[in-house]
Amino acid sequence: MTGPALLSVEDVSVNLPTPRGNLRAVDRVDLSVGAGRTLGIVGESGCGKTMLSRAILQLLPKKAMLSGRVMFDGQDLVRLDRERLRKLRGRSLAVVFQDPMTSLNPVLTIGTQLIETLQEHLELDGVAAKMRSIELLAAVGIPAPEQRLMQYPHQLSGGMRQRVAIAIALSCEPKLLIADEPTTALDVTIQAQILDLLAREQRRRHMAMIIITHDLGVVAGRTDEVAVMYAGRVVERAPTPDLFKRMRMPYTEALLAAIPKIDAKPHTPLPAISGRPPDPTRPLKGCSFSPRCRYAWAQCQIEKPPLADADSPGHQYACFRPLNTAVGAPA
Amino acid sequence: MMQPVSQPVSGDPLLRVENLVVEYPVGNKTVHAVSGVSLDIARGETLGLVGESGCGKSTLGRAVMQLRRPVSGKVLFDGKDLTAMQGDTLRRMRRRVQLIFQDPIASLNPRRRIGDIIAEPLVIAGVKDAKKREQLVHDVLAAVGLDPQLVIGRLPHEFSGGQCQRICIARALVLNPEFIICDEPVSALDVSIRAQILNLLEEMKARYGLTLLFIAHDLAVVKAVSDRVAVMYLGRLCEVGPSEQLFAQPAHPYTALLIEAIPVPDPDVRPAESVAVGEPPSPIAPPSGCRFRTRCPRADQRCSDEMPELREVAPAQFAACHHPLIGAA
């Protein structure tokens, strides 16, 4: 990572009390993103990636217990009072969620929602806010923006709604944009358009971005760094090219192998990962991935592997039997 | 209207769809969900059907089952026209055709035990012997990789999405059908679980001698399981062909666009910048001529005047385009 981090997540854990006992959703995560950089957080449902993003935004459920620090632009968000936090969110810290139908208010027009954000955070007057809204909608590729201002979310397609949500998120020139599964609900052709749009706006605004996804394909060409999460922990973290070329964590390898390849022959059996992730209310003593790991040996069941440095810069992994290494190379 | 397309099929097709038209009324307008689709599926074949949301692929699947009655056209299953059947005759026929849906949790009744859910098709089919039903349920659960003893007495909420999809597959298989329509069976599942379910479907296909119509929006998933692929856009077929050939040399610009839009998990492959232009128009007022022309880089006057028919552009590969990417125009 070059330059000082804009956001650094330091030793963050999130615990949720449930009827079945304590659920450790995020387990001692450290991450950072510099200005103008893109971090991808990859993992399957239930791995804690969304809880981590909510911990950054301080939008955790009421009962959740958070520990650690979230340093953003020199202040610790965990210790910030509600009013200052509210000012920060939407202004310097913006978010785009997976489902634009639920993140937009269905009974307000697109215009009202955009103009409200601009007036609230930038203290623009009505006319200026309206002008700016039209510019923003045009910038995210919405045709006839002036007419769209009068429309309600249900009158737009899923892709258009996501563009509106992005326009709202970008409206106050945020320093950091968190995109939580921004294209999961969309078709492939629209997915490509939305990811292009995010990348273009990021470059233009020199904004930092976190893309949260379950699809390694989405992060491959579009991020500087990737963190892979499993059962609440970051299990591998590396600059994107390094991660794909020299992955160490067997889980990352398995995740990549399980994706159907477009150049594979039809009816090729897929290397599936057997079993499923562990119950988060019943944490394992050893490595959480060990029951599903084809390389696991005795030590993996007894002890939790720490997140250790690999020999390439910025690359870390949590595994006793890493891939692509001479020492302890999997048989 | 379109001629039924002759397609590379060995022997009689198990399913033949001829000029199928399905429309929905919306207020005083009409949604043209499926507009004259013809296709054949051979016995033992898997035909993949891809397209974006709203292209009519699920409606097509439902119309095959007669869950949505088509406006016109024929659905010949094993030579018999399902559209002409009603009541008991249709119900008996339907035992040979089963459906698997996208959301496995929503398609299981949350208040019924797994054993009862899977036995229900047998009860409806008139298998009166409880012992026999129990045995069949037992066998099919074991076949889909679940432990019958542990599963039968439980409720759906006790299972994960992947396990629920296994249960749905078991329910579809229990009547020993010949044909299964899989409507986005893995879209709701995580990558690691998705591979398990795709492998299971392939295994079950071999074991039970099934023919599959595999509907999905993810081309890589479709390619992984299909012998042939049909690409649908706004109610019409754009292209049909053998999977590998279609991916290696797409003829229809829309197929090419779909292939380019797939994110590749390789950082050296730079994503192609904005390959896709715009969004599909409304199926209430589809464009004249070729329905893809409003997003097509090759479109000209002819494309708006004249609807392209499916024609053979390469051996066994058919495309409905005036300006195909391969073959003579």
Interface residues (C-beta under 8 A of the other chain):
Chain A: E44 S45 S157 G158 G159 M160 D187 V188 T189 I190 Q191 A192 Q193 L195 D196 H214 D215 L216 G217 V218 A220 G221 R222 T240 P241 L243 F244 K245 A254 L255 L256 A258 I259 P260 K261 I262 D263 A264 K265 P266 H267 T268 P269 L270 P271 A272 I273 S274 R276
Chain B: E52 S53 S160 G162 D190 V191 S192 I193 R194 A195 Q196 L198 N199 E202 H217 D218 L219 A220 V221 K223 A224 V225 S226 D227 S243 E244 F247 L257 L258 I259 E260 A261 I262 P263 V264 P265 D266 P267 D268 V269 R270 P271 A272 E273 S274 V275 A276 E279
